[in-house]
Amino acid sequence: MRELLARVAAETNRAAGTTLVVGAGHGAELQLLRRLGQQRLVLVEPHPQYASELSARIRPTDGEEVWPLAIAPDSTQPGKLLVLSNLRYSSLREPVRLLEHGPNLRKQEPIEVSVRTLADAIERIAPRADANNLLILDAPGLSVALLECTDGSLIQRFAWLIVHASAVPELYRGEQSHEKGTERLAGLGFVRVEEDPDALYPEVVTLYRRDDHRIEVLRQQNQVERLHGELSEARERASWRAQQYQHQLSELGAERDGLLQRLQAADQVNERLTASRATLTEERDAQAARADRLQQELDGLRASERDLARQLRSMTDQRDAEVARVAAVESRLEALDTEVAGLTRDKQALGEARDAQARQLSLLNDEISQLRAERLRLHEEKQALEAGREEQAKRGANELIAKLDRAEQKLSTQQQRIDQLEYELTESSSRQRLLDEELIKAEAQLDLVKDLLLREQTL
């Protein structure tokens, strides 16, 4: 690969870019890669031993780095590196015819490795399309498959490609030939420059250069093909639409004939409807007149209904007033019954009191008569005593005087009793007169109550 790298270095006319090496091995071409003067050098190696040796030899300050992983078409499945006794022939794919060409190769214990796709790797380093970028694919059994499954725009970011492939099919299971890779790159605008004369059969190492003019031509051809495809699709759509339009035209003609027939039928129906409309107009006028009459009757009925409602409300109010008045009268009657019972009891008590007072008055009159007779007798005795005072003075003046004094005192006491009895008699007479008046009033109220009860019953 020395001559290929020398030609890349000699023919480049672009600014320094990025070199991505897939399958860097132990770094045999590291010095040659450094001579290219790239800004960044990314070495991808899945075998841990080679990756460790590379990490010890690189210069990180010069933009060199090592990725200890494998590049595969699919990163969703775990990677298993099938190790051979010559580590540079180790691959993610199982060797088939390789063992015929290298009988000394021996299989060793597989190794689990990290996996990333070529597209992910290119997007991660993000090389500028106008720089002198170089992609080296040295992935045994996978180089052509990586080109097939990677988007062409990502591959076109590299100005140079060096692809390690096989001149013999099926060195590894499912491996594609280097001609397939050349066709893929030619379709992306890459030109095959030369093959590495130092490559050992059946390995083929080919250098490709990006031809920007060819890429533009291919882009234009693709655009023309796309436009031809769009034109063909447009023609097919136009033809299909023409057929659809013709079919729709036929359907519209049939629909027009049907509409003409329906129009004729509609004219006939319209004539019948016109005749019916005249009849319906007359009936409508008659119905309108009838409706007016019914409306007038309805208005009269509504007015009567409102009058009846007012009368009903008035009668209801009167009934409620009568009910309230009857309740008041019943309450009043109950009170009057209570009052009549009280007055009856008072009348009986007044009668009894009047009888007692009459008896007492009779007794008082008798006692007054007796006292008056006694006072008259004592007065006569006093006059007799005064007339015979001188004689009595002679015989017992003192005794007579004392007796006279006692008689006067008794007379005074009897006079006071007479006055008191006369006062009591006067009071009793007044009270008797008041009781008689109250009794007359009570009898008048009883008569009034009876009269009211009779009137209420009559109502």
ROMIZA-87025 format. One record per residue (C-alpha): x, z, y; residue number from 1. Coordinates in nm, 4 decimals. Each point is the difference from the previous one (the first is absolute). Layout:
{node {X, Z, Y}, NUM}
...
REM end
This chain:
{node {0.0000, 0.0000, 0.0000}, 1}
{node {0.3122, 0.0000, 0.2177}, 2}
{node {-0.0348, -0.3687, 0.0997}, 3}
{node {-0.3686, 0.0418, 0.0799}, 4}
{node {0.0649, 0.2942, 0.2352}, 5}
{node {0.2897, -0.1887, 0.1595}, 6}
{node {-0.2267, -0.2954, 0.0718}, 7}
{node {-0.2623, 0.2311, 0.1507}, 8}
{node {0.2653, 0.1477, 0.2261}, 9}
{node {0.1322, -0.3435, 0.0966}, 10}
{node {-0.3264, -0.1769, 0.0742}, 11}
{node {-0.1926, 0.2706, 0.1784}, 12}
{node {-0.0832, -0.0581, 0.3645}, 13}
{node {-0.2403, 0.2914, 0.0503}, 14}
{node {0.0428, 0.3554, 0.1207}, 15}
{node {0.0986, 0.2688, -0.2479}, 16}
{node {-0.2966, 0.1301, -0.1944}, 17}
{node {-0.0768, 0.1859, -0.3225}, 18}
{node {0.1199, -0.0516, -0.3565}, 19}
{node {-0.2272, 0.1263, -0.2804}, 20}
{node {0.1606, 0.0073, -0.3464}, 21}
{node {-0.2380, 0.0577, -0.2918}, 22}
{node {0.2199, 0.1007, -0.2955}, 23}
{node {0.3238, 0.0922, 0.1756}, 24}
{node {0.1684, 0.1258, -0.3182}, 25}
{node {0.3114, 0.2064, 0.0609}, 26}
{node {0.0857, -0.1917, 0.3213}, 27}
{node {0.2396, -0.2708, -0.1193}, 28}
{node {-0.0941, -0.2252, 0.2951}, 29}
{node {-0.0115, 0.2809, 0.2570}, 30}
{node {0.3089, -0.1224, 0.1871}, 31}
{node {-0.1312, -0.3561, 0.0073}, 32}
{node {-0.3339, 0.1212, 0.1357}, 33}
{node {0.1754, 0.1943, 0.2751}, 34}
{node {0.1771, -0.3168, 0.1133}, 35}
{node {-0.3352, -0.1474, 0.0972}, 36}
{node {-0.0039, 0.2466, 0.2927}, 37}
{node {-0.3657, 0.0981, -0.0408}, 38}
{node {-0.1549, 0.2807, 0.2029}, 39}
{node {-0.1624, 0.1510, -0.3091}, 40}
{node {0.0823, -0.0109, -0.3700}, 41}
{node {-0.2583, 0.1365, -0.2471}, 42}
{node {0.1149, 0.0330, -0.3619}, 43}
{node {-0.2748, 0.0543, -0.2594}, 44}
{node {0.1129, 0.1231, -0.3417}, 45}
{node {-0.2221, 0.1711, -0.2628}, 46}
{node {0.2686, 0.1325, -0.2356}, 47}
{node {0.1043, 0.3507, 0.1066}, 48}
{node {0.3689, -0.0528, -0.0853}, 49}
{node {0.0371, -0.3168, 0.2048}, 50}
{node {-0.2089, 0.1479, 0.2825}, 51}
{node {0.2286, 0.3031, 0.0095}, 52}
{node {0.3124, -0.2185, 0.0154}, 53}
{node {-0.1501, -0.2090, 0.2789}, 54}
{node {-0.0955, 0.3101, 0.2002}, 55}
{node {0.3608, 0.1129, -0.0168}, 56}
{node {0.1344, -0.3354, 0.1239}, 57}
{node {-0.2366, -0.0936, 0.2820}, 58}
{node {0.0520, 0.0576, 0.3726}, 59}
{node {-0.3220, 0.1431, 0.1432}, 60}
{node {0.1355, -0.0229, 0.3534}, 61}
{node {0.0269, -0.3802, -0.0397}, 62}
{node {-0.3674, -0.0322, -0.0977}, 63}
{node {0.0570, 0.0122, -0.3759}, 64}
{node {-0.2474, 0.1856, -0.2275}, 65}
{node {-0.0896, 0.0294, -0.3673}, 66}
{node {-0.3526, 0.0110, -0.1495}, 67}
{node {0.0060, 0.1540, -0.3486}, 68}
{node {-0.3080, -0.1795, -0.1333}, 69}
{node {-0.1211, -0.3152, -0.1699}, 70}
{node {-0.1774, -0.2996, 0.1589}, 71}
{node {-0.2955, -0.1140, -0.2114}, 72}
{node {-0.3085, -0.2241, 0.0381}, 73}
{node {-0.2300, 0.3044, -0.0360}, 74}
{node {0.0752, 0.3470, 0.1349}, 75}
{node {-0.3127, 0.1666, -0.1387}, 76}
{node {0.1470, 0.0395, -0.3502}, 77}
{node {0.2907, 0.2393, -0.0734}, 78}
{node {0.3340, -0.1816, -0.0306}, 79}
{node {0.2025, 0.0195, -0.3202}, 80}
{node {0.3484, -0.1540, 0.0176}, 81}
{node {0.1019, -0.1426, -0.3400}, 82}
{node {0.3716, 0.0719, -0.0047}, 83}
{node {0.2496, -0.2236, -0.1853}, 84}
{node {0.3633, 0.0703, -0.0836}, 85}
{node {0.1002, -0.2348, 0.2855}, 86}
{node {-0.1881, 0.1673, 0.2855}, 87}
{node {-0.0242, -0.3177, 0.2145}, 88}
{node {-0.2416, -0.1485, -0.2579}, 89}
{node {-0.2328, 0.3019, 0.0060}, 90}
{node {-0.3553, -0.0910, 0.1018}, 91}
{node {-0.3552, 0.1240, 0.0316}, 92}
{node {-0.0950, -0.2692, -0.2535}, 93}
{node {0.0879, 0.0002, -0.3673}, 94}
{node {0.2891, -0.2355, -0.0961}, 95}
{node {-0.0946, -0.2723, -0.2509}, 96}
{node {0.2371, -0.2998, -0.0296}, 97}
{node {0.2653, 0.1787, 0.2049}, 98}
{node {0.1170, 0.1788, -0.3122}, 99}
{node {0.0626, -0.3408, -0.1660}, 100}
{node {0.2314, -0.1038, 0.2819}, 101}
{node {0.1624, 0.3427, 0.0209}, 102}
{node {0.0219, 0.1355, -0.3530}, 103}
{node {0.2242, 0.2824, 0.1148}, 104}
{node {-0.2721, 0.1433, 0.2261}, 105}
{node {-0.1574, 0.3201, -0.1270}, 106}
{node {-0.3189, 0.1715, 0.1124}, 107}
{node {0.0323, 0.3511, 0.1382}, 108}
{node {-0.2415, 0.2759, 0.0964}, 109}
{node {-0.2523, -0.1205, 0.2699}, 110}
{node {0.0033, 0.1700, 0.3403}, 111}
{node {-0.2984, 0.0867, 0.2194}, 112}
{node {0.0591, -0.1417, 0.3492}, 113}
{node {-0.1902, -0.0254, 0.3259}, 114}
{node {-0.1679, -0.3345, 0.0688}, 115}
{node {-0.0759, -0.1930, 0.3200}, 116}
{node {-0.1218, -0.3555, 0.0563}, 117}
{node {0.2082, -0.2623, 0.1784}, 118}
{node {-0.2670, -0.0292, 0.2688}, 119}
{node {0.0174, 0.3753, 0.0663}, 120}
{node {0.3794, -0.0151, 0.0218}, 121}
{node {-0.0030, -0.2936, 0.2465}, 122}
{node {-0.2667, 0.1627, 0.2185}, 123}
{node {0.2001, 0.3228, 0.0022}, 124}
{node {0.3256, -0.1592, 0.1226}, 125}
{node {-0.1988, -0.2366, 0.2297}, 126}
{node {0.2630, -0.2759, 0.0494}, 127}
{node {-0.0273, -0.2229, 0.3075}, 128}
{node {-0.0885, -0.3588, -0.0908}, 129}
{node {0.2531, -0.1484, 0.2499}, 130}
{node {0.2975, 0.1983, -0.1430}, 131}
{node {0.2472, -0.0986, -0.2751}, 132}
{node {-0.1840, 0.1966, -0.2708}, 133}
{node {0.1103, -0.0303, -0.3640}, 134}
{node {-0.2017, 0.0911, -0.3130}, 135}
{node {0.1844, 0.0270, -0.3333}, 136}
{node {-0.2234, 0.0299, -0.3098}, 137}
{node {0.2019, 0.1144, -0.3016}, 138}
{node {-0.2820, 0.1593, -0.2030}, 139}
{node {0.0434, -0.1130, -0.3621}, 140}
{node {-0.3210, -0.1503, -0.1341}, 141}
{node {-0.1885, 0.0632, 0.3308}, 142}
{node {0.1555, -0.2074, 0.2805}, 143}
{node {-0.2376, -0.2981, -0.0244}, 144}
{node {-0.3010, 0.2300, -0.0598}, 145}
{node {0.0854, 0.1911, 0.3191}, 146}
{node {0.0018, -0.3276, 0.1963}, 147}
{node {-0.3365, -0.0991, -0.1505}, 148}
{node {-0.1812, 0.3270, 0.0828}, 149}
{node {0.1379, 0.0485, 0.3534}, 150}
{node {-0.1710, -0.1425, 0.3066}, 151}
{node {0.1794, -0.3118, 0.1259}, 152}
{node {0.0068, 0.1165, 0.3625}, 153}
{node {0.2102, 0.3012, -0.1044}, 154}
{node {0.2467, -0.2170, -0.1915}, 155}
{node {0.0250, -0.2393, 0.2974}, 156}
{node {0.1494, 0.2835, 0.2080}, 157}
{node {0.3303, -0.0637, -0.1835}, 158}
{node {0.2258, -0.2903, 0.1011}, 159}
{node {0.1880, 0.0063, -0.3356}, 160}
{node {-0.0992, 0.0861, -0.3589}, 161}
{node {0.2247, 0.0458, -0.3018}, 162}
{node {-0.2073, 0.0116, -0.3196}, 163}
{node {0.1333, 0.1015, -0.3425}, 164}
{node {-0.2158, -0.1665, -0.2668}, 165}
{node {0.0313, -0.1371, -0.3542}, 166}
{node {0.0548, -0.3514, -0.1255}, 167}
{node {-0.1540, 0.0984, -0.3343}, 168}
{node {-0.3651, 0.1102, -0.0158}, 169}
{node {-0.1001, 0.3358, -0.1433}, 170}
{node {0.3355, 0.1761, 0.0344}, 171}
{node {-0.2307, 0.2864, 0.0948}, 172}
{node {-0.3639, 0.0300, -0.0977}, 173}
{node {-0.2173, -0.1981, 0.2416}, 174}
{node {0.2949, -0.1297, 0.2061}, 175}
{node {-0.0517, -0.3232, 0.1951}, 176}
{node {0.2666, -0.2746, 0.0272}, 177}
{node {0.2132, -0.0556, 0.3087}, 178}
{node {-0.1735, -0.3384, 0.0572}, 179}
{node {-0.3220, 0.1933, 0.0591}, 180}
{node {0.1775, 0.2049, 0.2652}, 181}
{node {0.1399, -0.3142, 0.1627}, 182}
{node {-0.3519, -0.1506, 0.0192}, 183}
{node {-0.1327, 0.3200, 0.1529}, 184}
{node {0.2715, 0.0078, 0.2673}, 185}
{node {-0.0310, -0.3732, 0.0705}, 186}
{node {-0.3665, 0.0568, 0.0695}, 187}
{node {0.1026, 0.2676, 0.2518}, 188}
{node {0.2438, -0.2327, 0.1846}, 189}
{node {0.3288, 0.1024, -0.1662}, 190}
{node {0.2620, -0.2594, -0.0955}, 191}
{node {0.2139, 0.0355, -0.3087}, 192}
{node {0.3620, -0.0003, 0.1248}, 193}
{node {0.2154, 0.0500, -0.3120}, 194}
{node {0.0446, 0.2002, -0.3166}, 195}
{node {0.2733, 0.2534, -0.0638}, 196}
{node {0.2668, -0.1683, -0.2163}, 197}
{node {0.1255, 0.3392, -0.1150}, 198}
{node {-0.3343, 0.0987, -0.1617}, 199}
{node {0.0131, 0.0479, -0.3778}, 200}
{node {-0.2484, -0.1920, -0.2135}, 201}
{node {-0.2928, 0.0491, -0.0422}, 202}
{node {-0.0074, 0.1657, 0.3444}, 203}
{node {-0.0647, -0.2234, 0.3030}, 204}
{node {0.0823, 0.1236, 0.3517}, 205}
{node {-0.1406, -0.2252, 0.2721}, 206}
{node {0.0410, 0.0062, 0.3784}, 207}
{node {-0.3000, -0.1022, 0.2140}, 208}
{node {-0.0136, -0.0579, 0.3757}, 209}
{node {-0.3104, 0.0228, 0.2134}, 210}
{node {-0.0782, -0.3358, 0.1637}, 211}
{node {-0.2038, 0.0789, 0.3115}, 212}
{node {-0.0859, -0.3655, 0.0539}, 213}
{node {-0.1267, -0.0281, -0.3558}, 214}
{node {-0.1954, 0.3227, 0.0419}, 215}
{node {-0.1668, -0.1492, 0.3074}, 216}
{node {-0.0722, -0.3202, -0.1933}, 217}
{node {-0.1383, 0.2034, -0.2884}, 218}
{node {-0.2058, 0.2037, 0.2433}, 219}
{node {-0.1387, -0.3196, 0.1508}, 220}
{node {-0.0600, -0.1463, -0.3489}, 221}
{node {-0.1785, 0.3183, -0.1013}, 222}
{node {-0.2003, -0.0152, 0.3194}, 223}
{node {-0.0847, -0.3657, -0.0661}, 224}
{node {-0.0954, 0.0831, -0.3592}, 225}
{node {-0.2060, 0.2908, 0.1265}, 226}
{node {-0.1661, -0.2280, 0.2543}, 227}
{node {-0.0619, -0.2615, -0.2719}, 228}
{node {-0.1488, 0.2723, -0.2132}, 229}
{node {-0.2153, 0.1192, 0.2874}, 230}
{node {-0.0996, -0.3637, 0.0688}, 231}
{node {-0.0946, -0.0489, -0.3655}, 232}
{node {-0.1958, 0.3226, 0.0053}, 233}
{node {-0.1643, -0.1070, 0.3268}, 234}
{node {-0.0895, -0.3377, -0.1536}, 235}
{node {-0.1399, 0.1706, -0.3090}, 236}
{node {-0.1972, 0.2380, 0.2212}, 237}
{node {-0.1204, -0.2953, 0.2120}, 238}
{node {-0.1048, -0.1900, -0.3116}, 239}
{node {-0.1741, 0.3061, -0.1351}, 240}
{node {-0.1687, 0.0556, 0.3344}, 241}
{node {-0.1041, -0.3678, 0.0121}, 242}
{node {-0.1589, 0.0405, -0.3412}, 243}
{node {-0.1633, 0.3178, 0.1173}, 244}
{node {-0.1222, -0.1718, 0.3170}, 245}
{node {-0.1372, -0.2923, -0.2055}, 246}
{node {-0.1744, 0.2428, -0.2295}, 247}
{node {-0.1332, 0.1919, 0.2991}, 248}
{node {-0.1102, -0.3304, 0.1577}, 249}
{node {-0.1952, -0.0857, -0.3139}, 250}
{node {-0.1519, 0.3440, -0.0019}, 251}
{node {-0.0846, -0.0319, 0.3704}, 252}
{node {-0.1677, -0.3397, -0.0643}, 253}
{node {-0.2096, 0.1524, -0.2759}, 254}
{node {-0.0710, 0.2955, 0.2220}, 255}
{node {-0.0996, -0.2390, 0.2839}, 256}
{node {-0.2489, -0.1785, -0.2293}, 257}
{node {-0.1392, 0.3344, -0.1035}, 258}
{node {-0.0251, 0.1034, 0.3617}, 259}
{node {-0.1859, -0.3229, 0.0889}, 260}
{node {-0.2473, 0.0679, -0.2767}, 261}
{node {-0.0328, 0.3574, 0.1136}, 262}
{node {-0.0450, -0.1255, 0.3580}, 263}
{node {-0.2872, -0.2287, -0.1064}, 264}
{node {-0.1579, 0.2840, -0.1906}, 265}
{node {0.0567, 0.2216, 0.3008}, 266}
{node {-0.1797, -0.2564, 0.2230}, 267}
{node {-0.2973, 0.0070, -0.2316}, 268}
{node {0.0071, 0.3761, -0.0071}, 269}
{node {0.0308, -0.0038, 0.3798}, 270}
{node {-0.3156, -0.2104, 0.0298}, 271}
{node {-0.1853, 0.2385, -0.2243}, 272}
{node {0.1430, 0.2897, 0.1942}, 273}
{node {-0.1164, -0.1562, 0.3278}, 274}
{node {-0.3551, -0.0223, -0.1323}, 275}
{node {0.0273, 0.3494, -0.1374}, 276}
{node {0.1440, 0.1200, 0.3284}, 277}
{node {-0.3092, -0.1181, 0.1908}, 278}
{node {-0.2211, 0.1848, -0.2453}, 279}
{node {0.2232, 0.3009, 0.0145}, 280}
{node {-0.0069, -0.0159, 0.3808}, 281}
{node {-0.3788, 0.0190, -0.0023}, 282}
{node {0.0098, 0.2777, -0.2526}, 283}
{node {0.2692, 0.1710, 0.2046}, 284}
{node {-0.2182, -0.0186, 0.3135}, 285}
{node {-0.2953, 0.1408, -0.1931}, 286}
{node {0.2235, 0.2673, -0.1448}, 287}
{node {0.1338, 0.0726, 0.3495}, 288}
{node {-0.3550, 0.0386, 0.1372}, 289}
{node {-0.0890, 0.2192, -0.2934}, 290}
{node {0.3188, 0.1941, 0.0525}, 291}
{node {-0.0955, 0.0499, 0.3667}, 292}
{node {-0.3400, 0.1310, -0.1027}, 293}
{node {0.1540, 0.2212, -0.2611}, 294}
{node {0.2534, 0.1168, 0.2565}, 295}
{node {-0.2809, 0.0873, 0.2423}, 296}
{node {-0.1852, 0.1830, -0.2761}, 297}
{node {0.3227, 0.1695, -0.0955}, 298}
{node {0.0563, 0.1028, 0.3629}, 299}
{node {-0.3574, 0.1362, 0.0134}, 300}
{node {0.0523, 0.1840, -0.3274}, 301}
{node {0.3299, 0.1368, 0.1291}, 302}
{node {-0.1739, 0.1152, 0.3230}, 303}
{node {-0.2770, 0.1596, -0.2098}, 304}
{node {0.2626, 0.1525, -0.2182}, 305}
{node {0.1773, 0.1417, 0.3057}, 306}
{node {-0.3357, 0.1383, 0.1313}, 307}
{node {-0.0774, 0.1509, -0.3366}, 308}
{node {0.3488, 0.1425, -0.0118}, 309}
{node {-0.0483, 0.1557, 0.3441}, 310}
{node {-0.3412, 0.1358, -0.1060}, 311}
{node {0.1518, 0.1296, -0.3192}, 312}
{node {0.2789, 0.1668, 0.1956}, 313}
{node {-0.2600, 0.1449, 0.2421}, 314}
{node {-0.2187, 0.1251, -0.2847}, 315}
{node {0.3074, 0.1344, -0.1718}, 316}
{node {0.0964, 0.1813, 0.3171}, 317}
{node {-0.3585, 0.1320, 0.0342}, 318}
{node {0.0010, 0.1063, -0.3615}, 319}
{node {0.3312, 0.1761, 0.0500}, 320}
{node {-0.1401, 0.1650, 0.3163}, 321}
{node {-0.3189, 0.1026, -0.1879}, 322}
{node {0.2085, 0.1338, -0.2850}, 323}
{node {0.2109, 0.1933, 0.2481}, 324}
{node {-0.3138, 0.1202, 0.1828}, 325}
{node {-0.1665, 0.1022, -0.3285}, 326}
{node {0.3165, 0.1814, -0.0952}, 327}
{node {-0.0023, 0.1705, 0.3403}, 328}
{node {-0.3714, 0.0838, -0.0361}, 329}
{node {0.0568, 0.1327, -0.3505}, 330}
{node {0.2875, 0.2058, 0.1309}, 331}
{node {-0.2179, 0.1149, 0.2895}, 332}
{node {-0.2872, 0.0765, -0.2410}, 333}
{node {0.2335, 0.2048, -0.2140}, 334}
{node {0.1088, 0.1862, 0.3148}, 335}
{node {-0.3648, 0.0405, 0.1063}, 336}
{node {-0.0940, 0.1195, -0.3470}, 337}
{node {0.2742, 0.2560, 0.0287}, 338}
{node {-0.1132, 0.0878, 0.3504}, 339}
{node {-0.3705, 0.0226, -0.1089}, 340}
{node {0.0971, 0.2280, -0.2833}, 341}
{node {0.1943, 0.2140, 0.2505}, 342}
{node {-0.2900, -0.0037, 0.2467}, 343}
{node {-0.2429, 0.0927, -0.2778}, 344}
{node {0.2214, 0.2887, -0.0922}, 345}
{node {0.0297, 0.0925, 0.3724}, 346}
{node {-0.3811, -0.0272, 0.0346}, 347}
{node {-0.0539, 0.2334, -0.2919}, 348}
{node {0.2624, 0.2389, 0.1421}, 349}
{node {-0.1628, -0.0215, 0.3468}, 350}
{node {-0.3446, 0.0680, -0.1533}, 351}
{node {0.1309, 0.2982, -0.1831}, 352}
{node {0.1826, 0.1181, 0.3171}, 353}
{node {-0.3159, -0.0558, 0.2047}, 354}
{node {-0.2043, 0.2048, -0.2490}, 355}
{node {0.2624, 0.2732, 0.0067}, 356}
{node {0.0067, -0.0053, 0.3789}, 357}
{node {-0.3793, 0.0089, 0.0091}, 358}
{node {-0.0010, 0.3013, -0.2225}, 359}
{node {0.2762, 0.1583, 0.2097}, 360}
{node {-0.1888, -0.0869, 0.3169}, 361}
{node {-0.3105, 0.1639, -0.1367}, 362}
{node {0.2011, 0.3076, -0.0846}, 363}
{node {0.1570, -0.0045, 0.3465}, 364}
{node {-0.3403, -0.0318, 0.1626}, 365}
{node {-0.1232, 0.2927, -0.2014}, 366}
{node {0.3080, 0.2018, 0.0888}, 367}
{node {-0.0378, -0.0958, 0.3691}, 368}
{node {-0.3592, 0.1071, -0.0052}, 369}
{node {0.0993, 0.3303, -0.1553}, 370}
{node {0.2817, 0.0430, 0.2512}, 371}
{node {-0.2286, -0.0782, 0.2896}, 372}
{node {-0.2537, 0.2525, -0.1275}, 373}
{node {0.2772, 0.2518, -0.0454}, 374}
{node {0.1323, -0.0748, 0.3494}, 375}
{node {-0.3483, 0.0477, 0.1415}, 376}
{node {-0.0374, 0.3247, -0.1847}, 377}
{node {0.3401, 0.1192, 0.1184}, 378}
{node {-0.0829, -0.0991, 0.3555}, 379}
{node {-0.3191, 0.1977, -0.0178}, 380}
{node {0.1920, 0.2929, -0.1396}, 381}
{node {0.2545, -0.0380, 0.2800}, 382}
{node {-0.2713, 0.0071, 0.2586}, 383}
{node {-0.1558, 0.2960, -0.1684}, 384}
{node {0.3352, 0.1660, -0.0177}, 385}
{node {0.0723, -0.0751, 0.3624}, 386}
{node {-0.3435, 0.1319, 0.0923}, 387}
{node {0.0491, 0.3166, -0.1898}, 388}
{node {0.3706, 0.0229, 0.0695}, 389}
{node {-0.0501, 0.2989, 0.2230}, 390}
{node {-0.1991, 0.1797, -0.2578}, 391}
{node {0.2373, -0.0989, -0.2643}, 392}
{node {0.2848, 0.1089, 0.2251}, 393}
{node {-0.1350, 0.3335, -0.0030}, 394}
{node {-0.0340, 0.0247, -0.3743}, 395}
{node {0.2905, -0.1946, -0.1156}, 396}
{node {0.1344, -0.2254, 0.2649}, 397}
{node {0.3220, -0.0718, -0.1732}, 398}
{node {-0.1598, -0.0865, -0.3296}, 399}
{node {-0.2412, -0.2352, 0.1616}, 400}
{node {0.2684, -0.1629, 0.2090}, 401}
{node {0.2051, -0.0566, -0.3116}, 402}
{node {-0.2984, -0.1388, -0.1839}, 403}
{node {-0.0810, -0.2149, 0.2992}, 404}
{node {0.3517, -0.1316, 0.0033}, 405}
{node {-0.0164, -0.0764, -0.3675}, 406}
{node {-0.3305, -0.1738, 0.0537}, 407}
{node {0.1444, -0.2075, 0.2850}, 408}
{node {0.3048, -0.0870, -0.2063}, 409}
{node {-0.2201, -0.1020, -0.2911}, 410}
{node {-0.2158, -0.1966, 0.2392}, 411}
{node {0.3083, -0.1755, 0.1385}, 412}
{node {0.1197, -0.0821, -0.3497}, 413}
{node {-0.3401, -0.1328, -0.0956}, 414}
{node {-0.0074, -0.2071, 0.3191}, 415}
{node {0.3352, -0.1556, -0.0866}, 416}
{node {-0.1272, -0.0709, -0.3513}, 417}
{node {-0.3117, -0.1548, 0.1483}, 418}
{node {0.2129, -0.2204, 0.2301}, 419}
{node {0.2220, -0.1048, -0.2885}, 420}
{node {-0.2974, -0.0816, -0.2176}, 421}
{node {-0.1561, -0.1996, 0.2814}, 422}
{node {0.3316, -0.1934, 0.0433}, 423}
{node {0.0167, -0.0639, -0.3720}, 424}
{node {-0.3610, -0.1066, 0.0034}, 425}
{node {0.0745, -0.2433, 0.2818}, 426}
{node {0.3033, -0.1359, -0.1894}, 427}
{node {-0.2017, -0.0310, -0.3192}, 428}
{node {-0.2698, -0.1869, 0.1881}, 429}
{node {0.2613, -0.2413, 0.1436}, 430}
{node {0.1578, -0.0533, -0.3364}, 431}
{node {-0.3430, -0.0471, -0.1589}, 432}
{node {-0.0770, -0.2645, 0.2642}, 433}
{node {0.3341, -0.1806, -0.0659}, 434}
{node {-0.0618, 0.0093, -0.3750}, 435}
{node {-0.3445, -0.1471, 0.0541}, 436}
{node {0.1522, -0.2791, 0.2127}, 437}
{node {0.2709, -0.0733, -0.2611}, 438}
{node {-0.2628, -0.0042, -0.2718}, 439}
{node {-0.2070, -0.2498, 0.1995}, 440}
{node {0.3092, -0.2224, 0.0526}, 441}
{node {0.0868, 0.0146, -0.3713}, 442}
{node {-0.3523, -0.1011, -0.0938}, 443}
{node {0.0169, -0.2885, 0.2522}, 444}
{node {0.3348, -0.1186, -0.1497}, 445}
{node {-0.1466, 0.0172, -0.3505}, 446}
{node {-0.2909, -0.2151, 0.1129}, 447}
{node {0.2453, -0.2473, 0.1615}, 448}
{node {0.2103, -0.0203, -0.3158}, 449}
{node {-0.3051, -0.0601, -0.2131}, 450}
{node {-0.1111, -0.2739, 0.2371}, 451}
{node {0.3466, -0.1676, -0.0154}, 452}
{node {0.0027, 0.0164, -0.3794}, 453}
{node {-0.3405, -0.1615, -0.0158}, 454}
{node {0.1131, -0.2802, 0.2364}, 455}
{node {0.3213, -0.0651, -0.2010}, 456}
{node {-0.2003, -0.0243, -0.3203}, 457}
{node {-0.2406, -0.2390, 0.1700}, 458}
{node {0.2927, -0.2246, 0.1177}, 459}
REM end
